[in-house]
Amino acid sequence: MSSITQYAAVGRRKTAVARVYLRNGSGKIVVNKRSLESYFPLAVRRNLILQPLAVTNNQSNFDIVVNTRGGGATGQAEAIKLGIARALVKFDEELKAPLREADLLTRDPRMVERKKYGQPKARKRFQFSKR
């Protein structure tokens, strides 16, 4: 019986949540049972996701399986990026310094502001009329 070593982590951004599983392998990435190229057709988002692997020179050392839900494409991509960075730290604690230096371990806290009553949006107001 061969034991597969796996490192799991969660990444979040806006309302997107990504569960990331790192396994020893050849560099294959699967997102919601689809290839990275078919799930994220834009190269900008794919490069964003691969950033933690590039910083730590682990592009072809791991197979990555991601389950993501909520939010939009960019939010999901940034959630995956954070999840991969956190999983790499679980794999090797010494990778924490370069990932922290590249600002890949910081959770972006910005969320959408809620809509207020008596207003059309969060900050926009209806036109004021003195008379």
N, C-alpha and C positions, 0 to 999 in steps of 0.2 A: 504494500500500500504506500503510495507516494503522498506525502503531505505537502499541500500547496500553501505557501506562506502568503498571507493576504493582509493588507493594511487598509482599514476603512476610516473615512472621515466625512464630515458634513460641511458643505459650503453654502452660504446664504448671501443673497443680494436682492434688495427691494422685496418682492414677494416670491422670488424664485428660491427653491431649495434643491441642492444637488447632493446625492449620496454617492461618494466616490470610492471605488475598490481598486487598490493597486495590487497586482500580482506579478511575480517574476515572469518575464516573457520577452517578446521581440519588438514591442512598440505599437501594438494594435490597440486602437481606441474605439470603444463601442458606447454610443449614447442612446439610451432608450431602445436597445436592440437594433440600432441602425449604425452604419459607419459614421465616423466624424464628418467626412466629406458630404454625405447625403443629408445629415442633420443640420450642419452649419455650412451652407454653400459659399458664404462669404469668407474669403481668406483672412480678413481682419479679425473675425471672431475666432477662427481656428488658431491664428497666431497668438491671440490673447490667452486661449486655453493652454497652449504649449509653452507659455512663458516660464512657469516654474520648472519644467523639465529642461528647458534650454539653460536657465541660470545654474542649475545643478549638474549639467551634462549627463542627464539620464534619459535622453530621447528614445533610445532603443533598448532600455533595460527592463521596462515594465509593460505589461498589458493592462489597460485601464478599462474598467466597466463602470458606467455612470447611469444612475437613475435620477432623472430630474423632472420637476413639475413646478407649475406656477410661473407667473411673470412672463416676460417676453424673451426674445432670442438673446438680446444683449445681457439682460439680467441673468439668464440661465448660463451664458458663457462665463460671466464674471463669478457666478456661484461655483461653477466647475473649477475655475482657476484657483479659487480659495480652497476648495476641497482637495485638489491635487497637492497644493502646497502643504496643507495640514497633514495629509497622508504621507508625504515625503519626510516630514519631521518625525512622524511615528516610525518610519523605516530607519532613519538615521538622524539622531539628535544634532549631529554636527552640521547638518544642512540648514539648521535654523538661522544661523548668522547670515549666510548669503541670501536666503529668502527674505529675511527681515530687512537686509540692506536694499534689496530690490522692491521693498514695500509690497510683498506678496502675501504676508500673513495678517494684514490689517483688514478687519471686516468693515466695509463701507456702511456706515449707519444711516445714510440718507434714505428716507422713506417718503411716500407721497403724503402730503398734508391733507387732512380730512376736509370735506366740504362743510361749511358752516350754514346754519339755518338763516333765512332772510338774505342769502347771497347766492348768485348763480354758480360760483365756484369757491375754492378755498379762500382766495384773497380778492377776487373780482367782486365789485359791488354794483348793484343796480344804480341807474342814474339818479342823482340827488335832485330834488325839486324843492326849492324854497317855498313856492306858492302853488 
